[in-house]
């Protein structure tokens, strides 16, 4: 292992994780926040301003929205060296010239790093992500595709953003969502599943002024592709839903109740004139809503976009330390010991910031050797 890789993994284990840099934290349980004293009846329980990392509710651990307007790519599918001047390479999270390098040295993204005890759901709205992992899996996906990865008992993976276009800018927009695993499934075998864009149902309403991508769960008669088998989302009674919704000017629609006990949060990430019932949601805010109430969305004169996360809480102790999420501090220590001993299978790739051939289309190579090819 090179000195550069040791330094990078050290920073990962100190708390900079996955597609966002999460600070070192430890949590013993979910804190339930509800404001039940309202001046008037409204399905909105509270609103919260959104930062780089979004506040989530059990069973979700974390959500981040990335939007980077990368320049043209060079021969190595990264920015020109002159564009890297003045950046804190290796820890570049400050938006400069419309983009960030994150943990990338030459290509932006997140070189090989470990996870245990939860799932990552990467929803790529625009642009390309190159995946590689310690089981020998690899892939390239984007432009509406979703990768759903169960880290389980342990996996290293990399998520790089290759600038494949040399003749035009390379924009990327994605969400990464962390979904917790219940104790019974925290040590299952790691693997990932692709939800390709042509398999994700899109519900259109209000004369096509509303489009709802059903990534998990169901809306009306549209049912999302099956999640991985050990996911909390794989059990219908857990009511896990991930919906990405676009509202054209003047669009309205009603979302039926999620059900008693479900945590449901609306994230308003684009637009400036959206209301739920009679109450407006400020731009770039989330709204925690009453799961037993229908939500009547009314959009204003500009395009709006929202993400909805919902699910029954797992309601188990949560102890998180950087890239590991377990139920006890002892299990966290065991995760560190296991990683230091086994490297979760090691790193079979030439580079820990592995990117694939520029001309490669979208594909998924799984650890068992099976390969899906979407583009030729």
LUMLO-374062 format. One record per residue (C-alpha): x, y, z; residue number from 1. Coordinates in steps of 0.001 Angstrom, whole numbers. Layout:
<node><x>X</x><y>Y</y><z>Z</z><seq>NUM</seq></node>
...
This chain:
<node><x>0</x><y>0</y><z>0</z><seq>1</seq></node>
<node><x>1492</x><y>3343</y><z>-986</z><seq>2</seq></node>
<node><x>2069</x><y>6167</y><z>1478</z><seq>3</seq></node>
<node><x>-558</x><y>8212</y><z>-394</z><seq>4</seq></node>
<node><x>-3138</x><y>5443</y><z>20</z><seq>5</seq></node>
<node><x>-2340</x><y>5033</y><z>3735</z><seq>6</seq></node>
<node><x>-2830</x><y>8766</y><z>4213</z><seq>7</seq></node>
<node><x>-6152</x><y>8685</y><z>2342</z><seq>8</seq></node>
<node><x>-7496</x><y>5654</y><z>4235</z><seq>9</seq></node>
<node><x>-6421</x><y>7331</y><z>7460</z><seq>10</seq></node>
<node><x>-8571</x><y>10320</y><z>6609</z><seq>11</seq></node>
<node><x>-11485</x><y>8025</y><z>5723</z><seq>12</seq></node>
<node><x>-11255</x><y>6205</y><z>9043</z><seq>13</seq></node>
<node><x>-11082</x><y>9554</y><z>10803</z><seq>14</seq></node>
<node><x>-14536</x><y>10334</y><z>9487</z><seq>15</seq></node>
<node><x>-14449</x><y>11502</y><z>5848</z><seq>16</seq></node>
<node><x>-16708</x><y>8973</y><z>4214</z><seq>17</seq></node>
<node><x>-18404</x><y>7957</y><z>996</z><seq>18</seq></node>
<node><x>-19752</x><y>10623</y><z>-1313</z><seq>19</seq></node>
<node><x>-19747</x><y>13203</y><z>1456</z><seq>20</seq></node>
<node><x>-17315</x><y>14087</y><z>4202</z><seq>21</seq></node>
<node><x>-19163</x><y>13129</y><z>7373</z><seq>22</seq></node>
<node><x>-17481</x><y>14306</y><z>10558</z><seq>23</seq></node>
<node><x>-16552</x><y>11799</y><z>13237</z><seq>24</seq></node>
<node><x>-19709</x><y>11182</y><z>15224</z><seq>25</seq></node>
<node><x>-21197</x><y>8633</y><z>17568</z><seq>26</seq></node>
<node><x>-24931</x><y>8279</y><z>18042</z><seq>27</seq></node>
<node><x>-26648</x><y>6101</y><z>20574</z><seq>28</seq></node>
<node><x>-30201</x><y>6416</y><z>19321</z><seq>29</seq></node>
<node><x>-32434</x><y>8329</y><z>16987</z><seq>30</seq></node>
<node><x>-33700</x><y>11614</y><z>18403</z><seq>31</seq></node>
<node><x>-37373</x><y>12048</y><z>17614</z><seq>32</seq></node>
<node><x>-38294</x><y>15663</y><z>16979</z><seq>33</seq></node>
<node><x>-41895</x><y>16662</y><z>16481</z><seq>34</seq></node>
<node><x>-43525</x><y>19998</y><z>16940</z><seq>35</seq></node>
<node><x>-47133</x><y>19194</y><z>17672</z><seq>36</seq></node>
<node><x>-48167</x><y>22722</y><z>18642</z><seq>37</seq></node>
<node><x>-49333</x><y>24341</y><z>15424</z><seq>38</seq></node>
<node><x>-51271</x><y>27546</y><z>14970</z><seq>39</seq></node>
<node><x>-53411</x><y>25903</y><z>12332</z><seq>40</seq></node>
<node><x>-53885</x><y>22415</y><z>11014</z><seq>41</seq></node>
<node><x>-51113</x><y>21603</y><z>8579</z><seq>42</seq></node>
<node><x>-49441</x><y>18353</y><z>7562</z><seq>43</seq></node>
<node><x>-46059</x><y>20081</y><z>8023</z><seq>44</seq></node>
<node><x>-44587</x><y>19416</y><z>11466</z><seq>45</seq></node>
<node><x>-41393</x><y>21410</y><z>10996</z><seq>46</seq></node>
<node><x>-39144</x><y>22888</y><z>8292</z><seq>47</seq></node>
<node><x>-35359</x><y>22849</y><z>8300</z><seq>48</seq></node>
<node><x>-32834</x><y>24710</y><z>6142</z><seq>49</seq></node>
<node><x>-30734</x><y>22363</y><z>4019</z><seq>50</seq></node>
<node><x>-26955</x><y>22439</y><z>4076</z><seq>51</seq></node>
<node><x>-24459</x><y>20294</y><z>2201</z><seq>52</seq></node>
<node><x>-25508</x><y>17292</y><z>4293</z><seq>53</seq></node>
<node><x>-29248</x><y>16836</y><z>4807</z><seq>54</seq></node>
<node><x>-30862</x><y>15862</y><z>8067</z><seq>55</seq></node>
<node><x>-32692</x><y>12538</y><z>7809</z><seq>56</seq></node>
<node><x>-34926</x><y>10405</y><z>10006</z><seq>57</seq></node>
<node><x>-34717</x><y>6703</y><z>10914</z><seq>58</seq></node>
<node><x>-34373</x><y>4412</y><z>8922</z><seq>59</seq></node>
<node><x>-32234</x><y>6834</y><z>6865</z><seq>60</seq></node>
<node><x>-28858</x><y>7929</y><z>8195</z><seq>61</seq></node>
<node><x>-27752</x><y>10583</y><z>5767</z><seq>62</seq></node>
<node><x>-28434</x><y>12275</y><z>2431</z><seq>63</seq></node>
<node><x>-26340</x><y>14614</y><z>323</z><seq>64</seq></node>
<node><x>-27089</x><y>16386</y><z>-2948</z><seq>65</seq></node>
<node><x>-24086</x><y>16842</y><z>-5228</z><seq>66</seq></node>
<node><x>-24187</x><y>19256</y><z>-8144</z><seq>67</seq></node>
<node><x>-20845</x><y>19973</y><z>-9817</z><seq>68</seq></node>
<node><x>-20303</x><y>21679</y><z>-13152</z><seq>69</seq></node>
<node><x>-16984</x><y>20159</y><z>-14126</z><seq>70</seq></node>
<node><x>-14954</x><y>21506</y><z>-17060</z><seq>71</seq></node>
<node><x>-13807</x><y>19572</y><z>-20105</z><seq>72</seq></node>
<node><x>-11775</x><y>16482</y><z>-19291</z><seq>73</seq></node>
<node><x>-8104</x><y>15976</y><z>-20065</z><seq>74</seq></node>
<node><x>-6464</x><y>12778</y><z>-21303</z><seq>75</seq></node>
<node><x>-6781</x><y>11252</y><z>-17820</z><seq>76</seq></node>
<node><x>-10479</x><y>12194</y><z>-17483</z><seq>77</seq></node>
<node><x>-9717</x><y>14838</y><z>-14891</z><seq>78</seq></node>
<node><x>-9534</x><y>18644</y><z>-14945</z><seq>79</seq></node>
<node><x>-6453</x><y>20325</y><z>-16351</z><seq>80</seq></node>
<node><x>-3702</x><y>20794</y><z>-13767</z><seq>81</seq></node>
<node><x>-4090</x><y>24555</y><z>-13919</z><seq>82</seq></node>
<node><x>-7676</x><y>24154</y><z>-12693</z><seq>83</seq></node>
<node><x>-6410</x><y>22330</y><z>-9584</z><seq>84</seq></node>
<node><x>-4298</x><y>25243</y><z>-8391</z><seq>85</seq></node>
<node><x>-5455</x><y>26724</y><z>-5117</z><seq>86</seq></node>
<node><x>-7434</x><y>23647</y><z>-4102</z><seq>87</seq></node>
<node><x>-6929</x><y>21502</y><z>-1006</z><seq>88</seq></node>
<node><x>-6314</x><y>18356</y><z>-3030</z><seq>89</seq></node>
<node><x>-7373</x><y>15234</y><z>-1169</z><seq>90</seq></node>
<node><x>-9913</x><y>17158</y><z>918</z><seq>91</seq></node>
<node><x>-11459</x><y>19560</y><z>-1610</z><seq>92</seq></node>
<node><x>-15035</x><y>20219</y><z>-431</z><seq>93</seq></node>
<node><x>-15159</x><y>23980</y><z>-1013</z><seq>94</seq></node>
<node><x>-17167</x><y>24923</y><z>-4100</z><seq>95</seq></node>
<node><x>-14728</x><y>26717</y><z>-6421</z><seq>96</seq></node>
<node><x>-15472</x><y>27531</y><z>-10072</z><seq>97</seq></node>
<node><x>-18678</x><y>25504</y><z>-9682</z><seq>98</seq></node>
<node><x>-17124</x><y>22171</y><z>-8695</z><seq>99</seq></node>
<node><x>-15152</x><y>20193</y><z>-6118</z><seq>100</seq></node>
<node><x>-12517</x><y>17447</y><z>-6329</z><seq>101</seq></node>
<node><x>-13667</x><y>15808</y><z>-3050</z><seq>102</seq></node>
<node><x>-11003</x><y>13186</y><z>-2188</z><seq>103</seq></node>
<node><x>-9789</x><y>12845</y><z>-5775</z><seq>104</seq></node>
<node><x>-6195</x><y>13686</y><z>-6710</z><seq>105</seq></node>
<node><x>-6504</x><y>13741</y><z>-10541</z><seq>106</seq></node>
<node><x>-10104</x><y>12641</y><z>-11143</z><seq>107</seq></node>
<node><x>-12837</x><y>14001</y><z>-8864</z><seq>108</seq></node>
<node><x>-14612</x><y>11618</y><z>-6568</z><seq>109</seq></node>
<node><x>-14068</x><y>9214</y><z>-3698</z><seq>110</seq></node>
<node><x>-11214</x><y>6694</y><z>-3997</z><seq>111</seq></node>
<node><x>-11418</x><y>3292</y><z>-2297</z><seq>112</seq></node>
<node><x>-12828</x><y>3448</y><z>1237</z><seq>113</seq></node>
<node><x>-14574</x><y>959</y><z>3563</z><seq>114</seq></node>
<node><x>-18156</x><y>633</y><z>4822</z><seq>115</seq></node>
<node><x>-19953</x><y>-1707</y><z>7204</z><seq>116</seq></node>
<node><x>-23470</x><y>-1981</y><z>8582</z><seq>117</seq></node>
<node><x>-25661</x><y>23</y><z>6186</z><seq>118</seq></node>
<node><x>-26565</x><y>637</y><z>2534</z><seq>119</seq></node>
<node><x>-25639</x><y>3373</y><z>80</z><seq>120</seq></node>
<node><x>-28182</x><y>4381</y><z>-2560</z><seq>121</seq></node>
<node><x>-26629</x><y>6551</y><z>-5271</z><seq>122</seq></node>
<node><x>-29176</x><y>8296</y><z>-7502</z><seq>123</seq></node>
<node><x>-27405</x><y>9885</y><z>-10476</z><seq>124</seq></node>
<node><x>-29537</x><y>12519</y><z>-12155</z><seq>125</seq></node>
<node><x>-26857</x><y>13698</y><z>-14611</z><seq>126</seq></node>
<node><x>-23302</x><y>12633</y><z>-15384</z><seq>127</seq></node>
<node><x>-21295</x><y>9456</y><z>-14858</z><seq>128</seq></node>
<node><x>-20001</x><y>7512</y><z>-11841</z><seq>129</seq></node>
<node><x>-17309</x><y>4820</y><z>-12073</z><seq>130</seq></node>
<node><x>-17533</x><y>2099</y><z>-9407</z><seq>131</seq></node>
<node><x>-14932</x><y>-435</y><z>-8235</z><seq>132</seq></node>
<node><x>-14948</x><y>-2589</y><z>-5109</z><seq>133</seq></node>
<node><x>-12946</x><y>-5052</y><z>-3033</z><seq>134</seq></node>
<node><x>-14951</x><y>-8046</y><z>-4311</z><seq>135</seq></node>
<node><x>-13766</x><y>-7395</y><z>-7849</z><seq>136</seq></node>
<node><x>-17001</x><y>-5644</y><z>-8803</z><seq>137</seq></node>
<node><x>-16989</x><y>-2632</y><z>-11096</z><seq>138</seq></node>
<node><x>-19364</x><y>-492</y><z>-13092</z><seq>139</seq></node>
<node><x>-20184</x><y>2704</y><z>-14888</z><seq>140</seq></node>
<node><x>-23627</x><y>4221</y><z>-14405</z><seq>141</seq></node>
<node><x>-25384</x><y>7554</y><z>-14636</z><seq>142</seq></node>
<node><x>-27994</x><y>9772</y><z>-16296</z><seq>143</seq></node>
<node><x>-30911</x><y>8391</y><z>-14290</z><seq>144</seq></node>
<node><x>-29392</x><y>5123</y><z>-13047</z><seq>145</seq></node>
<node><x>-29333</x><y>4126</y><z>-9378</z><seq>146</seq></node>
<node><x>-26787</x><y>1938</y><z>-7612</z><seq>147</seq></node>
<node><x>-28053</x><y>289</y><z>-4401</z><seq>148</seq></node>
<node><x>-25152</x><y>-1183</y><z>-2440</z><seq>149</seq></node>
<node><x>-25466</x><y>-3300</y><z>707</z><seq>150</seq></node>
<node><x>-22192</x><y>-2910</y><z>2604</z><seq>151</seq></node>
<node><x>-23213</x><y>-5565</y><z>5117</z><seq>152</seq></node>
<node><x>-20248</x><y>-7052</y><z>6977</z><seq>153</seq></node>
<node><x>-17738</x><y>-5006</y><z>5040</z><seq>154</seq></node>
<node><x>-16701</x><y>-3746</y><z>1630</z><seq>155</seq></node>
<node><x>-14300</x><y>-1252</y><z>137</z><seq>156</seq></node>
<node><x>-15521</x><y>689</y><z>-2873</z><seq>157</seq></node>
<node><x>-14605</x><y>3725</y><z>-4918</z><seq>158</seq></node>
<node><x>-16917</x><y>6252</y><z>-6558</z><seq>159</seq></node>
<node><x>-15150</x><y>8384</y><z>-9150</z><seq>160</seq></node>
<node><x>-16578</x><y>11037</y><z>-11457</z><seq>161</seq></node>
<node><x>-14649</x><y>10694</y><z>-14735</z><seq>162</seq></node>
<node><x>-14750</x><y>13712</y><z>-17021</z><seq>163</seq></node>
<node><x>-15313</x><y>11650</y><z>-20134</z><seq>164</seq></node>
<node><x>-16114</x><y>14578</y><z>-22444</z><seq>165</seq></node>
<node><x>-13071</x><y>16357</y><z>-23851</z><seq>166</seq></node>
<node><x>-15072</x><y>18720</y><z>-26042</z><seq>167</seq></node>
<node><x>-17656</x><y>20027</y><z>-23565</z><seq>168</seq></node>
<node><x>-18288</x><y>20493</y><z>-19859</z><seq>169</seq></node>
<node><x>-18980</x><y>17475</y><z>-17667</z><seq>170</seq></node>
<node><x>-21863</x><y>18176</y><z>-15282</z><seq>171</seq></node>
<node><x>-22837</x><y>15788</y><z>-12506</z><seq>172</seq></node>
<node><x>-25852</x><y>15817</y><z>-10222</z><seq>173</seq></node>
<node><x>-26615</x><y>13037</y><z>-7779</z><seq>174</seq></node>
<node><x>-28006</x><y>12122</y><z>-4406</z><seq>175</seq></node>
<node><x>-26334</x><y>9696</y><z>-2097</z><seq>176</seq></node>
<node><x>-28605</x><y>8287</y><z>557</z><seq>177</seq></node>
<node><x>-27548</x><y>6103</y><z>3461</z><seq>178</seq></node>
<node><x>-30179</x><y>3592</y><z>4599</z><seq>179</seq></node>
<node><x>-29538</x><y>1769</y><z>7855</z><seq>180</seq></node>
<node><x>-29598</x><y>-2019</y><z>8164</z><seq>181</seq></node>
<node><x>-31333</x><y>-3707</y><z>11103</z><seq>182</seq></node>
<node><x>-29112</x><y>-5613</y><z>13510</z><seq>183</seq></node>
<node><x>-30139</x><y>-8949</y><z>11985</z><seq>184</seq></node>
<node><x>-28709</x><y>-7903</y><z>8596</z><seq>185</seq></node>
<node><x>-25668</x><y>-5816</y><z>9502</z><seq>186</seq></node>
<node><x>-23267</x><y>-8692</y><z>8873</z><seq>187</seq></node>
<node><x>-24732</x><y>-10094</y><z>5651</z><seq>188</seq></node>
<node><x>-22537</x><y>-10555</y><z>2592</z><seq>189</seq></node>
<node><x>-21854</x><y>-7334</y><z>727</z><seq>190</seq></node>
<node><x>-23085</x><y>-6787</y><z>-2811</z><seq>191</seq></node>
<node><x>-24723</x><y>-4210</y><z>-5040</z><seq>192</seq></node>
<node><x>-27685</x><y>-4028</y><z>-7363</z><seq>193</seq></node>
<node><x>-28260</x><y>-1729</y><z>-10342</z><seq>194</seq></node>
<node><x>-31586</x><y>-36</y><z>-10953</z><seq>195</seq></node>
<node><x>-31062</x><y>1091</y><z>-14549</z><seq>196</seq></node>
<node><x>-32966</x><y>4177</y><z>-15644</z><seq>197</seq></node>
<node><x>-35200</x><y>2228</y><z>-18023</z><seq>198</seq></node>
<node><x>-36401</x><y>19</y><z>-15148</z><seq>199</seq></node>
<node><x>-37409</x><y>2847</y><z>-12808</z><seq>200</seq></node>
<node><x>-41113</x><y>3680</y><z>-13247</z><seq>201</seq></node>
<node><x>-42116</x><y>7297</y><z>-13802</z><seq>202</seq></node>
<node><x>-45646</x><y>8371</y><z>-12920</z><seq>203</seq></node>
<node><x>-47016</x><y>11405</y><z>-14800</z><seq>204</seq></node>
<node><x>-49956</x><y>13416</y><z>-13481</z><seq>205</seq></node>
<node><x>-51774</x><y>16710</y><z>-14006</z><seq>206</seq></node>
<node><x>-51457</x><y>16673</y><z>-17801</z><seq>207</seq></node>
<node><x>-47740</x><y>15805</y><z>-17535</z><seq>208</seq></node>
<node><x>-46997</x><y>18753</y><z>-15243</z><seq>209</seq></node>
<node><x>-45936</x><y>16246</y><z>-12576</z><seq>210</seq></node>
<node><x>-43424</x><y>13417</y><z>-13001</z><seq>211</seq></node>
<node><x>-42567</x><y>11097</y><z>-10127</z><seq>212</seq></node>
<node><x>-39635</x><y>8699</y><z>-10319</z><seq>213</seq></node>
<node><x>-40402</x><y>5774</y><z>-8010</z><seq>214</seq></node>
<node><x>-36966</x><y>4594</y><z>-6870</z><seq>215</seq></node>
<node><x>-38216</x><y>2659</y><z>-3839</z><seq>216</seq></node>
<node><x>-41734</x><y>1797</y><z>-2702</z><seq>217</seq></node>
<node><x>-44817</x><y>2666</y><z>-4730</z><seq>218</seq></node>
<node><x>-46950</x><y>5622</y><z>-5775</z><seq>219</seq></node>
<node><x>-50437</x><y>4869</y><z>-7073</z><seq>220</seq></node>
<node><x>-50000</x><y>1871</y><z>-9396</z><seq>221</seq></node>
<node><x>-46273</x><y>2430</y><z>-9993</z><seq>222</seq></node>
<node><x>-44009</x><y>48</y><z>-8061</z><seq>223</seq></node>
<node><x>-40249</x><y>482</y><z>-7867</z><seq>224</seq></node>
<node><x>-37811</x><y>-2294</y><z>-8802</z><seq>225</seq></node>
<node><x>-37051</x><y>-4699</y><z>-5967</z><seq>226</seq></node>
<node><x>-34304</x><y>-3530</y><z>-3608</z><seq>227</seq></node>
<node><x>-31513</x><y>-5880</y><z>-2450</z><seq>228</seq></node>
<node><x>-32929</x><y>-8817</y><z>-461</z><seq>229</seq></node>
<node><x>-31473</x><y>-7880</y><z>2944</z><seq>230</seq></node>
<node><x>-32513</x><y>-4242</y><z>2793</z><seq>231</seq></node>
<node><x>-34977</x><y>-2726</y><z>5269</z><seq>232</seq></node>
<node><x>-36789</x><y>-1653</y><z>2083</z><seq>233</seq></node>
<node><x>-37269</x><y>-5287</y><z>1001</z><seq>234</seq></node>
<node><x>-40092</x><y>-5790</y><z>3524</z><seq>235</seq></node>
<node><x>-43274</x><y>-4096</y><z>2313</z><seq>236</seq></node>
<node><x>-44555</x><y>-3374</y><z>5822</z><seq>237</seq></node>
<node><x>-41588</x><y>-1027</y><z>6378</z><seq>238</seq></node>
<node><x>-43106</x><y>1421</y><z>3838</z><seq>239</seq></node>
<node><x>-39713</x><y>2595</y><z>2551</z><seq>240</seq></node>
<node><x>-40146</x><y>5109</y><z>-240</z><seq>241</seq></node>
<node><x>-37714</x><y>7179</y><z>-2307</z><seq>242</seq></node>
<node><x>-39461</x><y>9469</y><z>-4773</z><seq>243</seq></node>
<node><x>-37833</x><y>12118</y><z>-6963</z><seq>244</seq></node>
<node><x>-40468</x><y>14541</y><z>-8203</z><seq>245</seq></node>
<node><x>-40461</x><y>17283</y><z>-10824</z><seq>246</seq></node>
<node><x>-43264</x><y>19857</y><z>-10824</z><seq>247</seq></node>
<node><x>-43724</x><y>22045</y><z>-13872</z><seq>248</seq></node>
<node><x>-45133</x><y>25571</y><z>-13406</z><seq>249</seq></node>
<node><x>-48688</x><y>25346</y><z>-12095</z><seq>250</seq></node>
<node><x>-48428</x><y>21636</y><z>-11368</z><seq>251</seq></node>
<node><x>-50470</x><y>20153</y><z>-8536</z><seq>252</seq></node>
<node><x>-50865</x><y>16650</y><z>-7141</z><seq>253</seq></node>
<node><x>-51890</x><y>14786</y><z>-4020</z><seq>254</seq></node>
<node><x>-49688</x><y>12183</y><z>-2328</z><seq>255</seq></node>
<node><x>-51599</x><y>9708</y><z>-183</z><seq>256</seq></node>
<node><x>-50681</x><y>9139</y><z>3487</z><seq>257</seq></node>
<node><x>-47656</x><y>7004</y><z>4288</z><seq>258</seq></node>
<node><x>-49272</x><y>5472</y><z>7374</z><seq>259</seq></node>
<node><x>-49095</x><y>5702</y><z>11140</z><seq>260</seq></node>
<node><x>-45554</x><y>5505</y><z>12524</z><seq>261</seq></node>
<node><x>-43770</x><y>6166</y><z>9204</z><seq>262</seq></node>
<node><x>-41148</x><y>8902</y><z>9076</z><seq>263</seq></node>
<node><x>-41698</x><y>11029</y><z>5946</z><seq>264</seq></node>
<node><x>-39553</x><y>13994</y><z>4892</z><seq>265</seq></node>
<node><x>-39899</x><y>16276</y><z>1856</z><seq>266</seq></node>
<node><x>-36692</x><y>17898</y><z>531</z><seq>267</seq></node>
<node><x>-37300</x><y>20983</y><z>-1642</z><seq>268</seq></node>
<node><x>-34019</x><y>21322</y><z>-3511</z><seq>269</seq></node>
<node><x>-34928</x><y>23351</y><z>-6621</z><seq>270</seq></node>
<node><x>-37502</x><y>26112</y><z>-7085</z><seq>271</seq></node>
<node><x>-38894</x><y>28912</y><z>-4948</z><seq>272</seq></node>
<node><x>-42690</x><y>28798</y><z>-4819</z><seq>273</seq></node>
<node><x>-43981</x><y>25424</y><z>-3632</z><seq>274</seq></node>
<node><x>-46747</x><y>24863</y><z>-1099</z><seq>275</seq></node>
<node><x>-48052</x><y>21829</y><z>758</z><seq>276</seq></node>
<node><x>-51680</x><y>22636</y><z>1403</z><seq>277</seq></node>
<node><x>-51789</x><y>26253</y><z>2519</z><seq>278</seq></node>
<node><x>-48218</x><y>26377</y><z>3781</z><seq>279</seq></node>
<node><x>-45257</x><y>27333</y><z>1590</z><seq>280</seq></node>
<node><x>-41925</x><y>25558</y><z>1875</z><seq>281</seq></node>
<node><x>-38928</x><y>27911</y><z>1670</z><seq>282</seq></node>
<node><x>-36404</x><y>27243</y><z>-1076</z><seq>283</seq></node>
<node><x>-33771</x><y>24638</y><z>-140</z><seq>284</seq></node>
<node><x>-35581</x><y>23484</y><z>2966</z><seq>285</seq></node>
<node><x>-36893</x><y>20144</y><z>4158</z><seq>286</seq></node>
<node><x>-40333</x><y>19581</y><z>5631</z><seq>287</seq></node>
<node><x>-41038</x><y>16860</y><z>8168</z><seq>288</seq></node>
<node><x>-44667</x><y>15920</y><z>7587</z><seq>289</seq></node>
<node><x>-47469</x><y>14061</y><z>9337</z><seq>290</seq></node>
<node><x>-47444</x><y>10555</y><z>7771</z><seq>291</seq></node>
<node><x>-51180</x><y>10101</y><z>8359</z><seq>292</seq></node>
<node><x>-52088</x><y>13132</y><z>6239</z><seq>293</seq></node>
<node><x>-52386</x><y>13439</y><z>2468</z><seq>294</seq></node>
<node><x>-49990</x><y>15976</y><z>988</z><seq>295</seq></node>
<node><x>-51424</x><y>18365</y><z>-1593</z><seq>296</seq></node>
<node><x>-48547</x><y>19958</y><z>-3504</z><seq>297</seq></node>
<node><x>-49125</x><y>23193</y><z>-5405</z><seq>298</seq></node>
<node><x>-46316</x><y>24620</y><z>-7503</z><seq>299</seq></node>
<node><x>-45861</x><y>28255</y><z>-8532</z><seq>300</seq></node>
<node><x>-44641</x><y>29777</y><z>-11774</z><seq>301</seq></node>
<node><x>-41224</x><y>28105</y><z>-11946</z><seq>302</seq></node>
<node><x>-39981</x><y>24529</y><z>-12124</z><seq>303</seq></node>
<node><x>-39679</x><y>22824</y><z>-8735</z><seq>304</seq></node>
<node><x>-37964</x><y>19598</y><z>-7723</z><seq>305</seq></node>
<node><x>-38359</x><y>17612</y><z>-4524</z><seq>306</seq></node>
<node><x>-37018</x><y>14387</y><z>-3064</z><seq>307</seq></node>
<node><x>-39135</x><y>12403</y><z>-604</z><seq>308</seq></node>
<node><x>-37694</x><y>9867</y><z>1839</z><seq>309</seq></node>
<node><x>-39993</x><y>7790</y><z>3998</z><seq>310</seq></node>
<node><x>-39935</x><y>4584</y><z>6020</z><seq>311</seq></node>
<node><x>-40824</x><y>2891</y><z>9261</z><seq>312</seq></node>
<node><x>-38043</x><y>3475</y><z>11785</z><seq>313</seq></node>
<node><x>-35793</x><y>551</y><z>12610</z><seq>314</seq></node>
<node><x>-35773</x><y>1903</y><z>16166</z><seq>315</seq></node>
<node><x>-32532</x><y>252</y><z>17260</z><seq>316</seq></node>
<node><x>-29451</x><y>1843</y><z>18861</z><seq>317</seq></node>
<node><x>-27204</x><y>3540</y><z>16308</z><seq>318</seq></node>
<node><x>-23485</x><y>4010</y><z>16909</z><seq>319</seq></node>
<node><x>-21638</x><y>5554</y><z>13984</z><seq>320</seq></node>
<node><x>-17936</x><y>6122</y><z>13609</z><seq>321</seq></node>
<node><x>-16995</x><y>7425</y><z>10196</z><seq>322</seq></node>
<node><x>-17746</x><y>4714</y><z>7599</z><seq>323</seq></node>
<node><x>-19099</x><y>2156</y><z>10070</z><seq>324</seq></node>
<node><x>-22649</x><y>2098</y><z>11485</z><seq>325</seq></node>
<node><x>-23411</x><y>-524</y><z>14119</z><seq>326</seq></node>
<node><x>-25525</x><y>-981</y><z>17261</z><seq>327</seq></node>
<node><x>-22828</x><y>-839</y><z>19956</z><seq>328</seq></node>
<node><x>-19415</x><y>722</y><z>20500</z><seq>329</seq></node>
<node><x>-17925</x><y>-2747</y><z>20823</z><seq>330</seq></node>
<node><x>-19201</x><y>-3589</y><z>17317</z><seq>331</seq></node>
<node><x>-17582</x><y>-409</y><z>16014</z><seq>332</seq></node>
<node><x>-14260</x><y>-1460</y><z>17530</z><seq>333</seq></node>
<node><x>-14678</x><y>-4896</y><z>15957</z><seq>334</seq></node>
<node><x>-15295</x><y>-3233</y><z>12592</z><seq>335</seq></node>
<node><x>-11996</x><y>-1338</y><z>12882</z><seq>336</seq></node>
<node><x>-10168</x><y>-4478</y><z>13960</z><seq>337</seq></node>
<node><x>-11635</x><y>-6499</y><z>11093</z><seq>338</seq></node>
<node><x>-10793</x><y>-3826</y><z>8550</z><seq>339</seq></node>
<node><x>-7211</x><y>-3474</y><z>9807</z><seq>340</seq></node>
<node><x>-6802</x><y>-7265</y><z>9643</z><seq>341</seq></node>
<node><x>-8561</x><y>-8142</y><z>6394</z><seq>342</seq></node>
<node><x>-8975</x><y>-4855</y><z>4492</z><seq>343</seq></node>
<node><x>-12448</x><y>-6285</y><z>3737</z><seq>344</seq></node>
<node><x>-10933</x><y>-8353</y><z>966</z><seq>345</seq></node>
<node><x>-8162</x><y>-5975</y><z>-77</z><seq>346</seq></node>
<node><x>-8053</x><y>-3865</y><z>-3209</z><seq>347</seq></node>
<node><x>-7762</x><y>-5822</y><z>-6479</z><seq>348</seq></node>
<node><x>-7533</x><y>-2782</y><z>-8739</z><seq>349</seq></node>
<node><x>-4491</x><y>-1044</y><z>-10198</z><seq>350</seq></node>
<node><x>-5581</x><y>2291</y><z>-8744</z><seq>351</seq></node>
<node><x>-7594</x><y>3109</y><z>-5671</z><seq>352</seq></node>
<node><x>-9173</x><y>5911</y><z>-7720</z><seq>353</seq></node>
<node><x>-10063</x><y>3398</y><z>-10430</z><seq>354</seq></node>
<node><x>-11723</x><y>4746</y><z>-13572</z><seq>355</seq></node>
<node><x>-12749</x><y>2782</y><z>-16638</z><seq>356</seq></node>
<node><x>-11966</x><y>3300</y><z>-20298</z><seq>357</seq></node>
<node><x>-13255</x><y>6586</y><z>-21653</z><seq>358</seq></node>
<node><x>-15125</x><y>4815</y><z>-24441</z><seq>359</seq></node>
<node><x>-16821</x><y>2337</y><z>-22108</z><seq>360</seq></node>
<node><x>-20601</x><y>2436</y><z>-21929</z><seq>361</seq></node>
<node><x>-22714</x><y>1798</y><z>-18852</z><seq>362</seq></node>
<node><x>-22122</x><y>-1611</y><z>-17321</z><seq>363</seq></node>
<node><x>-22104</x><y>-3512</y><z>-14039</z><seq>364</seq></node>
<node><x>-19589</x><y>-6237</y><z>-13218</z><seq>365</seq></node>
<node><x>-20569</x><y>-8066</y><z>-10037</z><seq>366</seq></node>
<node><x>-18328</x><y>-9888</y><z>-7593</z><seq>367</seq></node>
<node><x>-19555</x><y>-13292</y><z>-8811</z><seq>368</seq></node>
<node><x>-18402</x><y>-12488</y><z>-12354</z><seq>369</seq></node>
<node><x>-21790</x><y>-11737</y><z>-13900</z><seq>370</seq></node>
<node><x>-21857</x><y>-8675</y><z>-16104</z><seq>371</seq></node>
<node><x>-24651</x><y>-6403</y><z>-17250</z><seq>372</seq></node>
<node><x>-24047</x><y>-4216</y><z>-20288</z><seq>373</seq></node>
<node><x>-26371</x><y>-1308</y><z>-21074</z><seq>374</seq></node>
<node><x>-24477</x><y>558</y><z>-23811</z><seq>375</seq></node>
<node><x>-22253</x><y>-656</y><z>-26619</z><seq>376</seq></node>
